[in-house]
Structure formats: structure tokens, C-alpha cells
């Protein structure tokens, strides 16, 4: 698949429900029908806490 073919895709996260195990993802494409075989979700909470600590803004 060429890069020009891939450039037509747009991925948007519309809703995240942090207190549940639910997330809604809207995937738009320019043409065709596609089957999604997998989605990888990365928890950013630990990363955000690490960056917060690096800034010297520790909670007491």
C-alpha cells in the first residue's frame, strides 16, 4: 500500500469514558470499505504523572 493511499485516512477519538472500560473512536476514510483487525489503546496516565513529576510540581 502506498503512502498516498494511507494519507486519505483520518482517525479521531470522539469520546473517552475514563471511569469505565469504554471508548468511542470514529475512523473516517475517503473511499472504500475497510475491516479493522485491531486497535491499540495506550494509557497516558502514567506518562502524564511522570512528566508532571519531572516539572517539579509534586503533589503533597
C-alpha positions as CSV (number, residue, x, y, z in Angstrom):
1,X,0.0,0.0,0.0
2,X,1.5,3.4,-1.0
3,X,1.9,6.4,1.3
4,X,-0.6,8.4,-0.9
5,X,-3.2,5.7,-0.2
6,X,-2.7,5.9,3.5
7,X,-2.8,9.8,3.5
8,X,-6.6,9.7,2.9
9,X,-7.4,8.3,6.3
10,X,-8.4,10.4,9.3
11,X,-8.6,9.0,12.8
12,X,-10.4,10.9,15.5
13,X,-11.2,10.0,19.1
14,X,-14.6,11.3,19.9
15,X,-15.4,10.2,23.4
16,X,-13.4,8.7,26.2
17,X,-15.1,7.3,29.3
18,X,-12.3,7.2,31.9
19,X,-14.4,5.7,34.7
20,X,-15.4,2.8,32.5
21,X,-13.9,0.4,30.0
22,X,-15.5,2.3,27.1
23,X,-14.0,4.4,24.3
24,X,-15.6,5.6,21.1
25,X,-13.4,6.0,18.1
26,X,-14.6,7.5,14.8
27,X,-12.5,6.4,11.8
28,X,-13.1,8.3,8.6
29,X,-11.8,7.3,5.1
30,X,-12.0,8.9,1.7
31,X,-13.3,5.8,-0.2
32,X,-13.8,2.1,0.1
33,X,-14.9,-0.3,2.8
34,X,-12.3,-1.5,5.4
35,X,-12.2,-4.1,8.1
36,X,-10.5,-3.1,11.3
37,X,-8.4,-6.0,12.6
38,X,-7.0,-4.5,15.8
39,X,-6.9,-1.2,17.8
40,X,-4.2,-0.4,20.3
41,X,-5.0,1.9,23.2
42,X,-2.2,3.4,25.3
43,X,-2.8,4.6,28.8
44,X,-1.3,8.1,29.1
45,X,-2.0,8.5,32.8
46,X,1.4,7.1,33.9
47,X,3.2,9.2,31.3
48,X,1.4,12.4,32.3
49,X,2.2,11.7,36.0
50,X,5.9,11.2,35.1
51,X,6.1,14.5,33.2
52,X,4.3,16.2,36.0
53,X,6.9,15.0,38.5
54,X,9.7,16.0,36.1
55,X,8.4,19.6,36.1
56,X,8.9,19.7,39.9
57,X,5.2,20.1,40.6
58,X,4.8,17.3,43.0
59,X,1.6,16.9,45.0
60,X,1.9,16.9,48.7
